[in-house]
Amino acid sequence: MLTHHIEGFLSGLPEHLSLKTKQNIMTGLKTFCNWLIELEILAKRPKFPVLSPPEPAIEWIDKDAQLKILSCLDIHHRPIFEFMMYHPVRPGEARALKVKDFDLALGEVLIQRAFSLKEVRSRKNKKPYRLPLSASFDSAVLKGKFPDMFVFLNKAARPYTSEGLRKLWHKARVKAGIPSIKLYNATRHSIASQAVHNGVDLSLVSRALGHSSLEMTKRYASVSVRMLRAVVDGARLVQNGKKADSN
């Protein structure tokens, strides 16, 4: 009977909501039911409909576009953006990096925490991992800082905020004349997509991204599939990986 009510609740959600949003709402309701079971208010969890929203298309830019945007940033702000353009970390992970996370002798950086708004937490899938440092990394950004200090600081000598990075990115992207693309897509997604486009094995891409499973990385394979399809269709591709008009 309760399952019937769950299905009725789902069908009563506004039609304009995306399938992904409806899935999030139902996931929250499922969590609430689990809590009621723990309190012995509910005997068992009702059956929930399975919702499978399609994965959004991955947008990305090539290295030339990244560097063009980088050149339009104030020199003080370039280090954190350059780091994200060569190391596939999330913006929140880059913001939370401390001097002690870098091992210059081994040429590695430990990715183990992230900012969530203004709070520092463990990274998204909880598991820390070591990432090789790019040859482009300038260790001068570490000099004069104590081991427990954050590496990337704004002009007020404080860690960057999410909104602060977003505004800096938007301003530089517009100045560079690059079409609208979010910072996350232009850094982490773009590094992964560039690697797949260049034939790097998905298992290596997965390790670089710190994914807990290869399944999380396989969505990047669709980038190569679209490129192959463009060849078959006699089309050309624009920089963000989407199929452009035929010649």
N, C-alpha and C positions, 0 to 999 in steps of 0.2 A: 504494500500500500504506500509506504514511504517512498519507494522507488518511483511510483507513479507521480508523486508530488515533485520529486527531483526533476523528472522529465518535463513536468508542467512548468516548473520554474525556468528551465532552460528555454523552452519554447516561448515563454513570456518575456524573455530579454529583448530589448529594443533591436529591431532589424538592422539599424545602421551600425551596430557594433560589429567589429571584425571577428572572425572565428578565433583568432589568437586571444582577443580580449575576453571572449566568452569562455575560452579554455582557462584563462587566468581566474575568472570569477568562479568557475566550477572547482578549480583546484583549491581556492580559498574555502569554499563551502565544504569540500571533502576534508580539509584540515580541521574545520570547525566540528564536523561529525566525529572525527577521531578524538577530539578533545572531550566531546560529550560522552563518548564510550569510556574514556579514562575516568570520568566522573561518575560512571554507571548511571547516567541519565538516559543513555541510548544503549539498547541491547546489542545491536550490531549495525555496521555501516551499510546503508542502502547501496544498490548497484547504480553506478554513475555511467552515463553515456560516454563513449569514447570519442573524443574530438581530436582530429589530426589536421591542424592548420598547416598549409604549405610553408616551407622555409622561405624567407624573403631572399630575393636575389642579392648576391654580394656585389657591392659597388667598390671599385678600387681605382687607383691611379698608378702610373708608372713612376720610376725613380726620377726621371727628368722633371715631372710635374711636382713631385715632392720637394726636390731641391730648389725649384723655382719659387715655391711658396716660402721655403726656408730663407731664401735670400731677401724676402720682403719683410722679415721679422726684425725687430730691434735686436741688436747684437747681444744684449743682456739675456734675452729670452730664447735665443737659439739652442743652447745646450740641451734643454729638456725635449724640444721638438726634434732635434737631430738624433737624440738617443732613441726616440720612439720610431724614427724613420728607418733605423738600422737594427733595432731590437724589437721583436714582435710582442711587446708587453702592453697591457691595458693602461690607459692614461692614469687610472687610480694607482696602479702598481708603480709606474714611473714616479709619480708624486711622492710615494711612500719609501723610495729607496734611501738607504742610509749609507754613510761612508764605509761602515764595517761590512756591508754586503758585497763590496768589491774586493776581489783577490787579483791584484795586478800581476803577481808572480805566475799564477795559473791562467790568467787572462779570462776570468769568469766573473759573473755576477750572480748572486743568490736572489731569486725572486720568491719572497715568502710572505709579503704583506701588501695591503692596499688601503688607500683612503676610500671610505664610504662616506660621502659628504665631508664632514670635518673629523670623522672618527677613523682611527687606524685599526684595521682588522686583518685577520688572516686572509689570504687571497681566495678568490671565488670558489675553487674546488678544494680548498684547504691544504693541498699538498705543495710544499715548496719545491723548487727545482733550480738547477744551475744552468745558466745560459752563457755560451761563449761570448766574449766581448768582441765587437766588430773592430776591424783595423781602423775604422774612422773615429773610434772613441778617444776623446781627448782627456787624459787623466788629470789635466790641470784643474778641472772642475772639482776635484777632491782635495786639492791643496788648501792648507790653512783651516781645515775643518776637523773637529774631533770625531772619533769613530761613531758616536751615537747621533751625530747631526744628520739632518736631511741633506741630500746632495743638491737637489734642484730648488733654488729659492728665488722668489720674486724680488722686485726692487725694494720691497719693505723688509727683506731678509726673512721672509716667512715662506712656508711651503705653498705652492700654487694651489688655488682652489679649482674645482671643476669648471665653474662659471668663468673664472679668470682665464683659464686655458682656452675655453670655447671662444671667448671674445677675441683673444689674441689670434687664434687660428682663423676665425671668420674675417677679420680685418686684413690679415696677410694674404689669405686665399683670394679675396676680392681684388686686392692690389695686384696680385700675380695674374689675374684674369683666368683663374681655374674655375670651372663650373662647380656649383654647390655640392659639397661632400663633407660628411661629418668627420671629425678628427679621428675617431676610432676606425672608421672605414679607410681613411687615408693613411693610416699608420699600420696598425696590427693586421687588418684585413688585407691591406695592399702588400705588405711583406709576404704574407702567406700566398696570396694570389700570384704575385710575381714569381715566387719560388715554384709553384705548381706549373705556371706558364712556361718556365724554363726547364721543366722536366725533373725537378727535385722529387724524390720519393715521398709519398704521403706520410710514411712513418717518421721520416726525419722532420717534416714540417710539423707533425703532431708533437714531437719532442720539443721543438723550438717554441711552440705555442704553450707548452705546459699542459696540454690536454690530458685528461685522465683516461681517455680511450680514443682509439683511432676513429670510432664512429663520429666523434665530434668534429673531426678534421675532414671527413669525406665530403662535406658540402663544398669544400674548395675545389674538389674534382670537377664539379659542374662548370667551373670556369673554363677548364680545358675542353670539356665537352662542347660548350658553346662556341669555342674557337674553332674546333674541328668542324662543327656544323656550319659555321660561317664559310669555311673553305669549300665544303660540299655545295653550299648554296650560292657560291660565287659572290659572297658579300665581304665587306671589310668591317673591322671593329674599331670603335672609338676607345679612348683610353680607360674608361671605367668598366671595360669588359662587356658592355652591351653591344648587341648587333646593330650596325649602322645600316643606312640605306644602301642598296646594291649600286654598283658602279654603272 
